[in-house]
């Protein structure tokens, strides 16, 4: 089997609710969809997310990397040789991790479809049910958040919610104290700072928030590993590394060496796909770390669920993105609080070509 063609399409789908973080406010998500064709008639699909303009390539840059740098070195190659194809892509453009992710997904999808196996079997087999999920509540006034939490708890049984900190010490403390007074003691919060604090502010804020109770996890409150290590040693609440994992396997090694986190948050598009994530997990497991896998949505969600199912240390929850629509032919969402990998061959999901065309035309 040989790869005969690769196409990429930029799409943007709006979020159901604006996302407010220390970076700013986001109302939508830019992605690039890949379709990889073979001479056997099998088409593999992939997807990646643009982190621009908050810290990475724009979708236009990612599409350029795919079309002009990476696709040419894959045409004519065997899609089963995922390791070799990663090496070819790396040599063609060493820093194009976001673009490599979409192509990595498509390679695994082709291999699974050709063999009649779901991707998690190719990754070693399922040892977990899938990607563990938590609820997510946007940062807003405590009364509105408490009402939303009550609604989600009643509807779906959520008791673990992620929300945002990293603004100012006084603002975050007053906001969280009021929120804690409005929700029950059974509710736990994952507080994500998105590197918004200085170390001094983080010491004040996180120590005070921890005393208020109900904090299950602090996520990336500061930027640098030595600062993360200081907080990890000082606080009782576990620390999760998110942005600090951006260098892939090397970053996991450095996080473990510094003692900078207890949990790693995988956003697969940052590292180049499933193959690098398996290497990251091997290092993390050896260092006694655990991971959460961000399921995001659509093709990325399916890939994340397959990875989590085949990763024994993927025990911590992450949030399924609440989008207004999907480019998939069939709905794919969490089953309760687990996003299970689709059972079909390959990634197990298919693209709705009409929706793909529609959302591409909206840009």
Secondary structure, DSSP 8 states (H G I E B T S, - for coil): --EEEEEEEEEEEEEEEEEE-SS-EEEEEEEEEEEEEETTS-EEEEEEE--TTSSS--HHHHHHIIIIIIHHHHTTS-TT-HHHHHHHHHHH-TT-HHHHHHHHHHHHHHHHHHHT-BHHHHTT--SSSSEEEEEE--S--HHHHHHHHHHHHHHH---EEEEE--S-HHHHHHHHHHHHHHS-TT-EEEEE-TT-S-HHHHHHHHHHHHHH--EEEEE--SSSHHHHHHHHHH-SS-EEESGGGTTTHHHHHHHHHHT--SEEEE-GGGTTSHHHHHHHHHHHHHTT-EEEE--BSHHHHHHHHHHHHT-TTEEE-EEB--BS--SBSS----BTTEE---SSSBT---B-HHHHHHHHHT-
